[in-house]
């Protein structure tokens, strides 16, 4: 394929990343694989000895695994919704970040459901979910919803990659033959003809339109698994929008951090500009305000209701001797910090926005944990003469090892993908985008000067 000047510059900038697998990359790969192997050993123990090696018991049947599942599935939706909406609205500044968002969507949707499997005691009966599904069960809805969502996300990412695969195919890259053949196969004979461009454009637009409601539906279904029970803190009509908003919010933070890492590692400052961090920071601030409103409404109404069972959970969350400090962190760093960092002009910088995103993402993971464990530790029927480990949940090293193995897998997938495809899309750019980026940088610098003055 013939490239214009700006496309050629973008490709030449990223070409060495695809062609080489340096010592630092090998070191990070080995580090992630070590964690994955430790997680594999922990999984072997869990399968061999049963769930007794975990902290989950008859009372607290869910723990770290479900918190991880909700977290990874949640951050995948932000990639889908942000990339889908920005594509539909044809927002020009989306182009350098849209591939990272799509990668987050696909990778997170692969890792998230694995944690559900870790909670299943009889993996040998897993196929029964598909052979004998119970349509009245929200878990069955979740299986089909996530499967459909994952399929749509993969297609959406692939459609966006076809043109770039053709560029890799024709560029005579210094890569192994198997990799060159794979590029040729994945390019599916794309030559840049008007007919091919029209079909790709129509298909991509249709997938963008479909992926947004799919993401909303899937996380709503996930929230109904909780909301349709009678447990305190779960039985709430607000859980659907609460889960969806929290998912997009945490995913936006992960997208910002991924942008910062790629910008530093591969020197992509001319493509992942300050403008992208600031614009995503604005989105994060608005989402944080909405998430804060839902959080305040959820716990304030339960606190005022004075129902005995609800009060037990609220007491656990507000009591510093139990979960009070974690609850305080989840709200201060998960709501107030991102809003203040983006709202104040002096702290509205890529580094500060990324730091705020980091603490916010941790806070949102903690919030998932606080949704699950304190509720399960508050049984409806009184439990007498029961061992403390059956009443209180404490994660074991097996659960933590599998948690870190999932995080390592997340990073490993990103590392491998960055060596297979360019992080910044090549085919999407033209001279127009170069002018837009330059104009945006001038606008941001001007606004900074006005704010300081």
N, C-alpha and C positions, 0 to 999 in steps of 0.2 A: 504494500500500500504506500502511496505517496503522502508524505507528511508536510504540513506547512512549517514555517520557521519556528513558531512557538511550540508546536507539537514535537518537533525534532529536538528542541532544547529540553523540553520536559522528559523526553525519552532518554536522551543522552545523560541527563542528570541521574536517572534511576537505573539505567542499564547495568552499571557495575554491580548493583545490589542483586540483580537476577543472575548474573554470570558467575559471581563468586560466593563462596561460603567460608567467610573468614574465621580466624581463631576465636574472636569474641563470640561469634554466632555459635560455633561449636561448643564453647564453654557454657553459654546459656542453655543450649540444647541438652548438654550433659546434665546440667543442674536440674532442669525440669524433668528429665527422664529419671533421675534419682528419686525425686519426690513421687513420680508416677509408679516406680517400682516398689517404693515403700507402701504406697496406697494399694498396689496389687497384692502385697503380702498381707496387709490388713484385711483386704477382701477375702483372701484365701482363709484366714482365720475365722472370719464371720460366716463363711459358707460351711466350713468344717465343724465349727463349734456352735453355730447358731447365734441368735441375737443376744445371747447372754454376755458376749464380749463387748456389747455396746451398753450405753446407759439407759436404753429404752426398756420399760417394763410394762406390766399390765395397765398401770395408771397413765404414765406418760409414754404413749405409744409412738409419738413423733418427737423429733429433736432436731439435731443439726442437719440431717439429711433433707427434711422438708423445708427448713429455712434456706438451705442452699438451692433447692429446687425452685422455690418461689423467687429467689434472688436472680438466678441465671435466666429463668424464663422471663422475668421482669425486664432485665436490661436488654434482652433481645428485642422487646417491643419498641423501645426507643429508637433503635436503628431502623426498624421497619417503618414506624410512623414518621420519623424525621425525614428519612430518605424518600418515603412515599409522598408525603405532603409537599416537600420542597420540589420534588420532580413534577407533581401535578401542577403546582403554581408556577413552574418554570423559573424558580429563583436562581439567578446566575451564580451567586456566591456558593451554592451548594456543591458545585462540581468537584472541587478538590477534596471534600469531606465525605461525599456520598458513598464512596467505595468502602471507607473505614466503617461507616454506619452499617452498610450491608454485610460486611464481614462479621461485625459484632452480632448481628441478627442470626446468621447461620451458625456460627461457632457456639453461641450461648444456647441455641435451641438443640444442638447436639449434646452438650454437656448436661444441661438442666434435667432432662428426663431420666438420665442415668441414676440420679439420686432417688428417684421414685423406685427404681428397681432395687436399690440397696435397702429399701424398707420392706420389700416383699419377702415373706418368709418361705414361700414355695415358688421359686423361680421356674421349677419344672412345669408349673401350671400357668405360666405367663400367657401362653397362646390362647387360653380360655377367654381372655379379654376380647379377642377377636372372633372366636368360634361361638361363644355363648354370652354375648354382651347383654347386660340388663339396661334397657333404655331409660328406666326410671332412676338409674344411678348417675349422679353428676361426674363420677370418676370415669364412666364410659364416655360421657360427653367430652371430658378432658382429653382422653386418648385420641379420639377422632379429630378434635379441634386442633390439638398440637400437631398431629400428623399432617393435616391439611395445611396448617400454617407453615410447617417446615418445608413442605413441598413447594408451596408458593414462594417462600423466601429464597430457596435454591434457584428456582426458575428466574426470579427477579434479578438475582446476582449474576446468573449466567448470561441473561440477555444483555446486561450492561457490560459484560466481558467479551462478547463475541468479536467486536471490532478490535479490541486490544489484542486478542489472541491472533488475529490476522496480522497485526503489526509485528508481534513477536515472531510469527511464522516467516515473514518476509525480511526480517532484519538481519538474518544470518548471525544469530547470537552465538557466543562461544559457550555452548551448553551441551550436555550429553545428547546422544542421538534419540534416546527414549523421550527426553524432554521436548526435543524439537518435533518429534512425531506426535506427541501429545498436543502440542500447540496446534499443529496442522489439523488434527482430528477435531479439536474443540472449536476451531475456527469455522468448521462445517462449510468450507468452500466460499467464505465471504470475500468478495472482490470490490466492495464499495459501490455497487451499481445502485441507481435510484430505486429500483424495485426492492432490492435487499434492504436498503435504508428505510424505506417506507414500511416494510413488514416488521422490522425490528422496532421502529418507533411506535407503531400501533400496538405491538405486543407488550412493549415496556410500559406504555401508558395504561393499558388494561390491567397489567399486574400491579402497577402502582395504585390504581383505583381499588383493586381487590385486597391488597395487602393491608391497607389501613383499617378497614372494618374487621378484617380477620384478626388483626392484633388486638383490637378492642374486645372482640367476642371471646377470644381465647382466655385472656386474663379475667374477663368477667366470669367465665365458666369456672376458672380456678378459684375465684372468690366465692362462688356459690357453694363449692365443696365445704367451705367454712360457714358461710352465712345460712345454709339450710339446716344446720344443727341447732340445738337449743343451749349451747354452751355460752357462758358469759364472755363478752368481748368478741364473739363470732357472729351471734345471731343478730345481725344488723342489716338493714336495707341499704346502708351507706357503703357497704363493703365493696360492691361492684366498682363504682367510680373511684373509691379510695384506692383500690388495688391498681386500677388502670393508671391513675395519676402518679402513684408512687413508682410504678414500673417505668413510665416515661421519664420521670424525674431522675431516678437512679441511673437509667441508661444514658441520659444526657451527660451525667457526670463521668461515666465510663468512656463515652465518646470523646469528651474533652481530654481526659488523661491519655487515651490512645493517640490522639492528635499530637499532644505534647511530646510523647515518647518518640513517635515517628519523626516529628520535626527535628528533635535533637539527634536521634541516631543517624538519620540520613540527610541532614542539613537541607530540609525542605521549607525553610523560612519564607522563600519567595512564593510558595504555593499555599502552605498552611499559615496564613498571615495573622497578624494581630486582630484583623477584622473578624476572622472566623471564630476566634476565642471570645471576642466581645459579643458578637451576635448570639453565639450559643450561651454565653453568660446571661444575656437578657432572657433567653428562653428558660434557662435554669432558674432565674430569679422569679419569673412569673409562675413556673411550676412549683417552686418552693413556697410561694405565698398561698397557692391553692392547696398544696399538701398540708401546710400549716393550719389552714382553715378546717380541713377535714379532720385533722388530728385533734384540734381543739374541740370541735363539735362532738367527735366520737367519745372522748373521755369526759368532757364536761357533762354531757347528758347522762352518761352512766353514773357519774359521781353524784349528780342531783337525784337520780332515780331512787337511790338508797335501798335497792333490792339487795337482800342479804348475799346472794351468790355473786352478783356483780360487784358488790362492795369488797368481797374477798380478793378478787382480782385487782381492783383498783388499789387496795391496801398493799398488795405485793409490789405493784408498780411504783407506788409513791414512797414506800418504806426503804430508806437507805440501807437497812440491814439485809434486804433481799434484792430487789431489782431497781431500787430508786436511783442509784448513780448511773446505771446503764440507761434508764429511762430519761434522765436529765441530759446525758450525752447525746442520745438519739434526737432530742428536740433542739438542744442548743446548736450542735454541729450539723444536724440534718435539716434544720429550718432557718435559724437566725444567721448562722455564719455565711452561707452562700448568698443570702439576700443582702447582707451588709457589704460583703466584698464587692458585689457587682454594683450596688447602689452608690458606693462612694467612688468618685472619679479617680482618686489617687491610688486606690487598690484595684482598679479595674484594668489589670494587666494580665497577660497570658500566664505568668508564673503564679500570681495570687489566685486567679480563677481556677487554675489546676489544683493548687493546694486545697482550696475550698471544696473542690469536687472530690478530692481524695478523702477528706474527712467526712464529707456528706455521704459518699458511697458506703463507707464503713458504718456510719450511723443508720443508713437504710437497711444494711444487713442485720444490724443489731435489732432494729425495729421488727424485722421478720421473725427473729428469734423470740422477741417479747410478745409477739402476737400468739405464738404457738405454746411455749413452755408454761408461762404463768397460768394460762387457762387450763391446761391439762393437769396442772398441780392443784387445781381447785375442784375436787370431785363433787358431784351432786349428792351422792350417798356418803355418809360418814364412814371413814376407814379406821378401824380400831385394831390395836395389837398388830400393826403392820410395820415391817422394817422400813427405816427411813429412806433407803435407796429405792423403795417402791413408791414412795410419796414424792420425794424430791428427785429431780433429774440432774445428772451430772455427766457430761459427755466424756467418753473414754478416749484413750489415745488412738484407738481404731477409727473412731468417728472423725477425730481431728486429722488423722493421716489421710483418710479418704477425702476430707474437705480440701486439704492442701494439694492433694493429687488432682482434684478437679480444677483448682486455680492454676496449677502448673500446666495442665492440659490446655487450658484456655490460652495461656501465654505461648505454649509450644505451637498451637495451631496458628496463632498470629505470626510467629517467627517463620514457620514453614511457608505460609501464604505469601509473606513479604518477599520470599526468595523465589516465588513462582509467578507472581503477578506484580505489576507496579502499583504502589499504594495510591499514587495520584493517577487518575484515568488519563490516558493519552488522547484517545479518539474524541473526547468530549470538548477539547480545548481548541480555540482558534485565536486569531488576532484580537477579536472582540473581548475575549476573556482577559487577555493581557492588559488591555486598556481599562477594563473594569477593575481589576486588581490594583493597578496603579492609581486610579482615581479614588478608590476606597481607602488606600493607604494615606493619600493626601487629606482626605476628609477626616480620617481618624486623628491624624496629627493636628489638624486645625481644631477639631473638637477638644483635644487634650489641652491645646493652648488656651482656648476660651475658658475651659473649666478651671485651669490653674489661675488664669487672670481673675 
